[in-house]
Amino acid sequence: MTYDDAIKATPVTLVEFFATWCPHCRKMMPVVEQVKELLDGDATVIQLDIDENRQLAGQAEVEGVPTFIIYRDGEEQWRHSGEIDGNALLAKVQSYM
């Protein structure tokens, strides 16, 4: 599945670009897992390691990690770099559903 296919698979998709060596990314891991559980399949959550997906990170113009991008029907709607409160992230995803 390509990146374009993945972000169009469901109406709303949250993508997180992260790195295993990034302390902020590690701090966000349980937060993103909780958001994924709370969304309960209503939106897709994709986590991509920039070291394993350099080309995709470049294509998405990711300049820092973690970077969160919300797509609706394959179109970017919102982007945030850095740590974010889980409730705020969940509310942001839900606002596009």
VOGUDO-910605 format. One record per residue: residue number from 1; residue in one letter; x, y, z of N, C-alpha, C in turn. Coordinates in pm, 1 decimal, always signed. Layout:
# residues N
[NUM, 'A', [X, Y, Z], [X, Y, Z], [X, Y, Z]];
...
# end
This chain:
# residues 97
[1, 'M', [+85.5, -118.9, +0.0], [+0.0, +0.0, +0.0], [+89.4, +124.2, +0.0]];
[2, 'T', [+56.5, +219.1, -84.7], [+134.5, +342.3, -90.4], [+85.1, +440.2, +16.0]];
[3, 'Y', [+163.9, +544.5, +38.5], [+125.8, +648.5, +134.5], [-7.0, +710.6, +92.5]];
[4, 'D', [-19.2, +741.7, -37.8], [-143.8, +802.2, -87.2], [-263.0, +710.5, -64.7]];
[5, 'D', [-244.4, +580.5, -88.7], [-352.7, +484.3, -64.4], [-389.0, +481.4, +84.0]];
[6, 'A', [-286.6, +483.3, +168.5], [-307.8, +474.2, +313.1], [-386.5, +593.7, +366.1]];
[7, 'I', [-353.6, +714.5, +319.1], [-422.4, +833.1, +371.6], [-561.1, +851.0, +311.4]];
[8, 'K', [-593.0, +771.8, +209.7], [-726.7, +777.5, +149.4], [-811.7, +656.5, +187.3]];
[9, 'A', [-754.7, +562.9, +265.2], [-823.9, +438.2, +299.1], [-949.0, +462.1, +383.5]];
[10, 'T', [-943.2, +559.9, +470.2], [-1059.7, +597.6, +550.5], [-1076.9, +748.4, +535.8]];
[11, 'P', [-1196.9, +800.8, +565.1], [-1217.8, +945.5, +547.2], [-1119.2, +1032.1, +625.9]];
[12, 'V', [-1084.7, +990.0, +749.1], [-992.0, +1068.4, +830.8], [-874.9, +979.8, +873.1]];
[13, 'T', [-753.1, +1033.1, +852.0], [-631.4, +959.6, +885.4], [-537.1, +1050.6, +962.6]];
[14, 'L', [-484.7, +999.8, +1073.3], [-381.6, +1069.1, +1149.9], [-249.4, +998.2, +1122.5]];
[15, 'V', [-149.6, +1074.3, +1077.2], [-17.1, +1018.7, +1052.2], [+79.1, +1082.6, +1151.9]];
[16, 'E', [+159.8, +998.2, +1215.4], [+266.0, +1049.1, +1301.5], [+399.7, +1005.6, +1242.5]];
[17, 'F', [+484.4, +1103.7, +1214.5], [+622.8, +1074.4, +1178.1], [+705.3, +1086.8, +1305.6]];
[18, 'F', [+783.2, +983.0, +1335.9], [+860.0, +981.2, +1459.9], [+997.6, +922.0, +1433.9]];
[19, 'A', [+1082.9, +925.2, +1536.6], [+1213.1, +859.1, +1531.4], [+1235.1, +788.9, +1664.6]];
[20, 'T', [+1294.4, +670.1, +1658.9], [+1315.4, +593.0, +1781.1], [+1413.4, +661.9, +1875.4]];
[21, 'W', [+1502.9, +744.8, +1820.5], [+1604.1, +813.3, +1901.5], [+1554.0, +945.0, +1961.7]];
[22, 'C', [+1431.4, +983.9, +1927.2], [+1376.7, +1114.0, +1969.1], [+1304.9, +1101.4, +2103.7]];
[23, 'P', [+1353.3, +1172.7, +2208.2], [+1288.7, +1162.2, +2340.2], [+1143.8, +1211.8, +2339.3]];
[24, 'H', [+1113.6, +1315.0, +2259.2], [+975.9, +1365.6, +2252.2], [+884.4, +1262.2, +2186.4]];
[25, 'C', [+938.3, +1192.4, +2087.3], [+861.2, +1086.6, +2020.4], [+831.0, +972.5, +2116.6]];
[26, 'R', [+930.6, +933.7, +2193.7], [+910.6, +825.4, +2291.0], [+804.9, +865.0, +2393.6]];
[27, 'K', [+806.3, +991.3, +2433.1], [+707.2, +1040.0, +2529.2], [+565.8, +1036.6, +2468.9]];
[28, 'M', [+557.1, +1057.2, +2338.2], [+426.9, +1061.1, +2271.5], [+371.8, +921.8, +2237.6]];
[29, 'M', [+457.8, +819.0, +2237.7], [+413.3, +683.8, +2198.2], [+289.4, +635.9, +2274.0]];
[30, 'P', [+288.8, +637.7, +2408.0], [+168.3, +591.7, +2478.4], [+48.6, +683.4, +2454.3]];
[31, 'V', [+73.0, +811.4, +2431.4], [-34.9, +906.6, +2403.9], [-102.2, +870.2, +2271.5]];
[32, 'V', [-21.4, +843.9, +2169.3], [-74.9, +807.7, +2037.6], [-148.0, +674.2, +2044.5]];
[33, 'E', [-94.1, +579.4, +2120.7], [-162.1, +450.4, +2137.6], [-299.8, +470.1, +2200.9]];
[34, 'Q', [-307.7, +557.7, +2301.2], [-435.5, +584.1, +2367.2], [-533.9, +651.1, +2270.8]];
[35, 'V', [-485.0, +746.3, +2193.2], [-570.8, +813.3, +2094.4], [-623.9, +710.0, +1995.1]];
[36, 'K', [-534.9, +620.4, +1949.8], [-574.7, +515.4, +1855.2], [-685.6, +429.1, +1915.2]];
[37, 'E', [-671.0, +390.4, +2041.7], [-772.5, +308.7, +2109.2], [-904.9, +383.5, +2121.2]];
[38, 'L', [-897.7, +511.2, +2158.1], [-1019.8, +589.7, +2176.7], [-1092.0, +615.1, +2044.9]];
[39, 'L', [-1018.0, +623.8, +1935.2], [-1080.8, +641.8, +1804.1], [-1150.8, +513.8, +1759.8]];
[40, 'D', [-1105.7, +400.7, +1811.7], [-1171.8, +271.9, +1792.2], [-1204.9, +243.3, +1645.6]];
[41, 'G', [-1110.4, +270.5, +1557.2], [-1130.0, +240.5, +1415.5], [-1208.4, +344.4, +1338.4]];
[42, 'D', [-1256.3, +449.1, +1405.5], [-1331.0, +554.3, +1335.4], [-1239.9, +638.6, +1247.1]];
[43, 'A', [-1111.3, +637.0, +1275.9], [-1010.9, +704.2, +1193.3], [-887.5, +614.7, +1194.8]];
[44, 'T', [-811.2, +620.3, +1087.3], [-688.6, +541.3, +1079.1], [-575.2, +618.2, +1144.4]];
[45, 'V', [-490.7, +547.0, +1219.3], [-371.4, +607.3, +1278.1], [-250.1, +532.9, +1221.9]];
[46, 'I', [-160.6, +607.3, +1157.3], [-41.5, +549.5, +1096.0], [+80.9, +612.2, +1161.1]];
[47, 'Q', [+173.6, +528.2, +1205.1], [+297.4, +577.0, +1266.0], [+414.1, +534.8, +1177.5]];
[48, 'L', [+492.7, +632.5, +1134.5], [+603.0, +606.7, +1042.9], [+735.3, +654.6, +1101.5]];
[49, 'D', [+829.9, +565.2, +1110.4], [+964.8, +597.8, +1156.7], [+1037.6, +668.1, +1042.0]];
[50, 'I', [+1082.3, +791.3, +1066.2], [+1145.9, +867.0, +957.1], [+1274.8, +801.5, +908.4]];
[51, 'D', [+1342.6, +727.9, +994.7], [+1466.3, +661.8, +953.2], [+1438.2, +546.5, +856.4]];
[52, 'E', [+1319.9, +487.2, +867.3], [+1281.1, +377.9, +777.7], [+1198.3, +428.3, +660.4]];
[53, 'N', [+1153.1, +552.6, +667.1], [+1064.7, +609.0, +564.4], [+1111.0, +748.6, +522.6]];
[54, 'R', [+1238.8, +761.2, +493.6], [+1295.5, +892.6, +457.8], [+1225.3, +956.8, +338.4]];
[55, 'Q', [+1196.1, +874.6, +238.2], [+1132.7, +928.0, +117.7], [+993.1, +982.9, +148.2]];
[56, 'L', [+915.9, +908.7, +227.5], [+781.7, +955.5, +264.4], [+789.0, +1081.4, +349.1]];
[57, 'A', [+885.0, +1085.7, +442.3], [+901.5, +1204.9, +526.6], [+934.0, +1325.4, +439.6]];
[58, 'G', [+1016.6, +1305.3, +339.5], [+1049.4, +1413.7, +247.6], [+928.4, +1455.8, +165.6]];
[59, 'Q', [+854.8, +1356.5, +117.9], [+733.9, +1382.6, +38.7], [+631.9, +1463.0, +120.5]];
[60, 'A', [+623.3, +1431.4, +249.8], [+528.5, +1500.5, +338.2], [+588.0, +1629.7, +396.2]];
[61, 'E', [+711.6, +1661.1, +356.1], [+780.6, +1783.0, +401.3], [+791.9, +1790.0, +553.2]];
[62, 'V', [+827.4, +1676.5, +613.1], [+845.7, +1669.0, +757.9], [+984.0, +1724.6, +791.2]];
[63, 'E', [+987.0, +1825.3, +878.2], [+1113.6, +1889.3, +913.7], [+1158.1, +1859.8, +1055.5]];
[64, 'G', [+1069.3, +1805.8, +1136.8], [+1103.1, +1774.1, +1275.5], [+1015.7, +1660.4, +1323.5]];
[65, 'V', [+1056.8, +1598.8, +1433.2], [+977.5, +1489.3, +1489.4], [+949.7, +1514.2, +1637.4]];
[66, 'P', [+837.4, +1470.4, +1687.4], [+730.2, +1409.4, +1610.4], [+651.4, +1513.1, +1530.3]];
[67, 'T', [+600.4, +1471.1, +1415.0], [+510.6, +1553.9, +1335.0], [+381.7, +1476.4, +1315.6]];
[68, 'F', [+271.0, +1542.0, +1346.1], [+137.9, +1483.6, +1330.6], [+67.9, +1553.5, +1215.0]];
[69, 'I', [+7.5, +1475.4, +1127.3], [-66.0, +1531.1, +1013.3], [-202.2, +1462.6, +1008.5]];
[70, 'I', [-306.6, +1543.6, +996.7], [-441.4, +1489.1, +980.4], [-482.8, +1510.6, +834.9]];
[71, 'Y', [-525.8, +1401.1, +772.7], [-577.5, +1406.5, +636.3], [-725.9, +1376.1, +638.2]];
[72, 'R', [-799.7, +1445.8, +553.4], [-941.5, +1415.5, +533.3], [-960.2, +1392.9, +384.5]];
[73, 'D', [-1007.3, +1275.5, +350.0], [-1023.0, +1236.4, +209.7], [-893.9, +1257.6, +130.8]];
[74, 'G', [-780.2, +1226.9, +195.5], [-651.0, +1234.1, +128.7], [-588.5, +1372.1, +122.4]];
[75, 'E', [-657.5, +1473.2, +173.8], [-605.5, +1610.7, +171.1], [-560.0, +1652.1, +311.0]];
[76, 'E', [-441.1, +1711.7, +319.8], [-392.2, +1756.6, +450.1], [-480.9, +1866.9, +505.1]];
[77, 'Q', [-522.6, +1848.8, +632.6], [-610.0, +1946.1, +698.5], [-539.5, +2019.7, +812.4]];
[78, 'W', [-442.6, +1951.9, +874.5], [-381.5, +2006.4, +996.6], [-246.8, +1940.2, +1016.5]];
[79, 'R', [-153.7, +2016.8, +1074.1], [-19.6, +1964.7, +1100.9], [+32.7, +2026.6, +1229.7]];
[80, 'H', [+103.1, +1943.3, +1306.3], [+162.7, +1990.3, +1431.9], [+295.1, +1918.1, +1452.6]];
[81, 'S', [+398.2, +1994.0, +1485.6], [+527.2, +1933.2, +1519.0], [+554.5, +1951.9, +1667.0]];
[82, 'G', [+603.9, +1846.7, +1730.4], [+634.5, +1852.3, +1872.8], [+529.8, +1779.2, +1954.5]];
[83, 'E', [+551.9, +1779.2, +2085.5], [+459.1, +1711.0, +2175.1], [+325.1, +1783.3, +2176.7]];
[84, 'I', [+220.1, +1706.6, +2200.3], [+85.0, +1763.1, +2209.5], [+6.6, +1681.3, +2311.8]];
[85, 'D', [-80.1, +1746.1, +2383.1], [-165.1, +1678.5, +2480.9], [-255.3, +1578.1, +2409.4]];
[86, 'G', [-269.7, +1460.2, +2467.3], [-350.4, +1355.0, +2406.2], [-494.6, +1394.8, +2383.5]];
[87, 'N', [-553.8, +1463.6, +2479.3], [-693.1, +1507.1, +2463.7], [-706.3, +1607.5, +2349.9]];
[88, 'A', [-607.7, +1694.6, +2338.0], [-609.2, +1794.1, +2229.7], [-594.5, +1725.1, +2094.2]];
[89, 'L', [-506.3, +1624.5, +2087.6], [-486.8, +1550.8, +1962.6], [-614.1, +1474.6, +1925.2]];
[90, 'L', [-673.9, +1408.4, +2022.0], [-798.4, +1334.6, +1997.5], [-908.2, +1428.7, +1949.0]];
[91, 'A', [-924.2, +1541.1, +2016.1], [-1027.7, +1638.9, +1978.7], [-1002.7, +1692.1, +1838.1]];
[92, 'K', [-876.1, +1712.6, +1803.1], [-842.4, +1763.7, +1670.0], [-880.5, +1661.9, +1563.2]];
[93, 'V', [-847.5, +1535.9, +1586.0], [-885.2, +1430.0, +1489.7], [-1037.1, +1422.5, +1477.9]];
[94, 'Q', [-1105.4, +1421.7, +1591.1], [-1251.1, +1411.4, +1591.0], [-1317.3, +1530.3, +1521.2]];
[95, 'S', [-1253.1, +1645.4, +1524.0], [-1312.1, +1763.5, +1462.1], [-1318.2, +1751.0, +1309.1]];
[96, 'Y', [-1242.6, +1659.0, +1253.5], [-1244.9, +1637.9, +1107.9], [-1329.2, +1517.3, +1066.9]];
[97, 'M', [-1391.1, +1450.8, +1166.0], [-1471.3, +1331.1, +1135.6], [-1615.4, +1369.2, +1102.9]];
# end
